[in-house]
Amino acid sequence: MDIVILGNGISGITAARHIRKLSDHRITVISKETDYFFSRTALMYMYMGHMRFEDTQPYEKGFWAKNRIKLIRGEVSMIDFGQKKLQFAENQHIHDTAFDPAPTEISYDRLVLALGSAPNKFGWPGQDLNGVQGLYSFQDLQSMEAHSKNLDRAVIVGGGLIGIEMAEMFHSRHIPVTLLVREQQYWNMVLPKEESAMVGEQIINAGIDLRLNTELKEIIDDGQGNACAVLTNTDERIDCHFVGLTAGVHPNVGWLKDLGLDIDRGILTNEYLQTNIPDVWAVGDCAQLRKPPAGRRAIEAVWYVGRMMGETAAYSICGQEIAYDPGIWFNSAKFMDMEYQVYGTVLAKPPENQQSIFWQSDDREKSIRLVFDAQSRAVIGFNLMGVRLRHEVCEKWIGAGTPLKDVVEQLALASFDPEFTRHFHSQVVDIYNQRFGDHAIANKRRRFNQVFSFLRN
């Protein structure tokens, strides 16, 4: 059986690896982006000089031949689902002779669509000028590198994770950055207001020009097709020669419209990640679940989600169907020097039945939020800034519906901070006691403090 996987990101490569573990099917992976799979989350570290491109490739080059996974570098322009054929764009040049040149077409018995995302554009005048781009692909990184030489200022549009990564990248080279965010606080559609304010302070303290309540109106052409400035919604002109569009991403599926594939925002799939077309699966950023699990979104453009989807599809393709189950929501990121973790349900604007206790350090560099059900007081979420807790412990507490009091008592058990790091669990206990008047926790708190004191000494 011929299995063709279109896309060599984390979801497509995970599918290929697990299909090989489960079967002897012939596997072909097609990508127009890079010769080999690399860690997309490391794009910023390549730009900042922390990693070389080869350091971002988890598998040595001989891995693919040893595991009988054929790689083709080429761009697919059309899919004929009826004939089970993929057609390649014309006039392609394959520069690496170790790869098979892209043929004119390739047939498949089963197809995996792992097409990834594309940056959002909202019809801004000048959005297609030279020097205007997002940050998603390796080619985006190369373009950013090319535009960085003698760059006087960059303007970044959007208040999400990619925006702050791009800002930090330029900042690492002492290139002035202005960040336009239309909301009142940074990422406040995701983060509670206290954490959102902390991130905004991190950005400003780093020396980045953060403009809240500010929208992009137009990108100005220098007369030769290059960006030279932006105009905001207040008609302020900001001179720059690079504009980063980081106002989210969308599934890269527009080119598949009108081919018989059920597409909403993404490619619609069932719980086994099968599409409406027989023998076709969709995984990763391009997949949209018809019936997402409780507490999860229909589209989740997150690295570990892509990995889990790739494995799920592999089992289905190999006749061992298992339903996709992403478990309890988790995500992590870094806002400049501040690490961020979230487990379970943490909403920017929670309903009345969801409450939380919140601790923040005096220097506003660390915080812990425990979200719980108001009626049962079962913990349903953790939001952590500058503090680490163990994934498996938090997940177990949420899955078991552990009462808030028990979590607060045992919070030190979940600590994942380095040895000899100052701990803040006793402050969380104090907040709990003030909130609920339950001082029975204090004795256990002292015992934990004694243990940490002993370990530190």
Secondary structure, DSSP 8 states (H G I E B T S, - for coil): -EEEEE--SHHHHHHHHHHHHH---EEEEEESS-SS---GGGHHHHHTTSS-GGGG-SS-TTHHHHTTEEEEE--EEEEETTTTEEEE-SS-----TTSB---SEEE-SEEEE---EEE-----TTTTSBTEE-S-SHHHHHHHHHHHTT---EEEE-SSHHHHHHHHHHHHTT--EEEE--SSSTTTTTS-HHHHHHHHHHHHHTT-EEETT--EEEEEE-SSSBEEEEEETT--EEE-SEEEE-S-EEES-GGGTTSS--BSSSEEE-TT-B-SSTTEEE-GGGEEESS--TT--S----HHHHHHHHHHHHHHHTT--------S-EEEEEETTEEEEEEE---SS--TTEEEEEEE-TTSS-EEEEEEETTT-BEEEEEEES--B-HHHHHHHHHHT-BHHHHHHHGGGGB-S-TT----HHHHHHHHHHHH--TTHHHHHHHHHHHHHHHH-
